[in-house]
Amino acid sequence: MEKLLSQYRLLLTSYNSVLAYSLLGIIGGLASGMIVLAFEVTITQLGGLLAQPSDAGDFESLPTWLLIALPAGGATVLGGIYALLKPEDRETGIVHVISCMHANYGALPLRNAIVQFFGGAFALATGQSGGREGPGVHLGGAINSLLGQWLHLPNNSLRVLVACGTAGGISAAFQTPLAGVIFAMEVIVAEYTVVGFIPVILAAVAASAVSQYFSPDSVLFALPELHLHSLLELPLIILLGFCCGMTVSAYIRMSSYAASFSHRPVWLRFAIAGTITGLLAAWVPQVLGLGYDTLAMTLEGQIAVSMLLGIAAAKLIATAVCCGVGMPVGLIAPNLIIGACIGGVMGTVLHAMLPNIAADPTLYILLGMGAAMGAVLNAPLAAILAIMEMTHTISISMAAMLAIVTATLTNTGLFGQRSAHQSVLHQLLRSIPDDPVNQLLHRSAVTATMDPRAVRVPVSLDEEDFTVLLGSTPTWCVIERDGNDLYMVRGEELLTWLKETPFTDGMAELTAADIRRWTVTEVPVEATLKQATDAMRLHTCEAACVYQHSQRTGKKLIQGVVTRERIENFSLAGLQ
């Protein structure tokens, strides 16, 4: 078994091993689908215990005092638990996944995933305004990353596993496999490659199959076919996109303002956020929880215009504060609801004023949902596909594209806002380079350009070791003392010096050799070229020794050497 696994690891070091990565995609999709289902069941069970056993999502039927006490008390308890955690263990959601994809080379920590699972389920069960999709993205990516780390897979494959997990998380939550694929490539990986698409597509299909098998009746919306009345509606759709983009911009600004209080105690921030949510719930109970029942009623036209405005305003404030203070909840579902409310108001008003021009208000509700989702994520293509897949309505594609692009341009171009997760990353002063060179280095294993003809040589060399060294003719010799690497020299130059230097008492001190020395650091054999580059930059070195730990002895076994020059040549060749 270990031999097969070693061969599989070797295949994964090549980014073009499509079959190997396809198997990874299927496994990743199944794992992410199961963890998302477990998360949803946990929310339901906790909600039944804490709120109303008959229907855990029916917050509207609760008495007013409980509408305030449940989110306020739940947030305070959650804040108290968070206060016991290290700051780095509290980070969850899409921002955490993107950070680990770039700064931690796809290795997502177990502690953060546990916090996301139980903290997110408790937060949503106690009525905090948020969604399950952000947690689903984190959990799907984390379970795949942890599986890869447990199997000691190369780090370039960890990034593919995380992409598969995030696609599976979206696909399982919404049963939208195509939107899950585009979300993973557009938001998480920020790169489109044919090889990269295949395992992610398989993961999305596998996760959707898991969701449909265990929840066959979980289709969110069943709607009649919708379409534009005429091209005269296009200006109205542009107006809808502008309103949604403006609202999303306000949401991101408010969330960023709440995040600026991160220096305050976490229990205090959570308690204030929960209290604000509770007070808003006393006015608009629909602000609590996931809100899919509210979304369904909006699509069915069962909510009055005045109430839609109140829901949109309350949901915007509550979600912006909850996400801004760092609660482990998502922002996709709340923004879908906000966009739906805006679309419902505009659709109802326009249909009443221009009955011969404006289409059914339901169309504007769907367009508002897509526009808000596309703008808040800065992922227009994923939003377009999500709306069409969720509603099984392809006839609105042209109108959806116009509304979503208008909203995205309004948020980014007119108001100068980044997406919600990009704004958080900017506040945290985290740079996420997505240029072609960095993407190439991230997806390439260190073995892709490693020179395997390298040996470790003791700094005090005896004649017997010299004879062995002479027979091996290595390209690189890593000089070590007491198990610590000192520097590296070219094998040819060292052998020439040794042949010309007499041994004193059968020993030769290599530090006396007047030959070119290369400063070195070390990286594991699972590393990517980006990891090797970062290690060399961090330690101001010219080369990196690639090591693998022996399973028998635990000692470091040198596998080869990679230099800055070889990485630069590899990058130039890969971009041509």
Secondary structure, DSSP 8 states (H G I E B T S, - for coil): -HHHHHHHHHHHTSTT-HHHHHHHHHHHHHHHHHHHHHHHHHHHHHHHHHT-TT-TT-GGGS-HHHHHHHHHHHHHHHHHHHHTS-GGGS--HHHHHHHHHHHSTT---HHHHHIIIIIHHHHHHTT-S-BSHHHHHHHHHHHHHHHHHHTT--HHHHHHHHHHHHHHHHHHHHS-HHHHHHHIIIIII----HHHHHHHHHHHHHHHHHHHHH-TT-----------S-GGGHHHHHHHHHHHHHHHHHHHHHHHHHHTTTTS-HHHHHHHHHHHHHHHHHH-GGGSS--HHHHHHHHTT-S-HHHHHHHHHHHHHHHHHHHHTT-S-BSHHHHHHHHHHHHHHHHHHHHHH-TTTS--HHHHHHHHHHHHHHHHHT-HHHHHHHHHHHHT--TTHHHHHHHHHHHHHIIIIIS----HHHHHHHHTT-----SHHHHHHHHSBGGGS-B--EEEEESEEEHHHHHHHHHH--SEEEEEETTEEEEEEEHHHHHHHHHHS--BTTEEEGGG--S--B-EEEEETT-BHHHHHHHHHHTT-SEEEEEEE-TTT--EEEEEEEEHHHHHHHHHHHH-
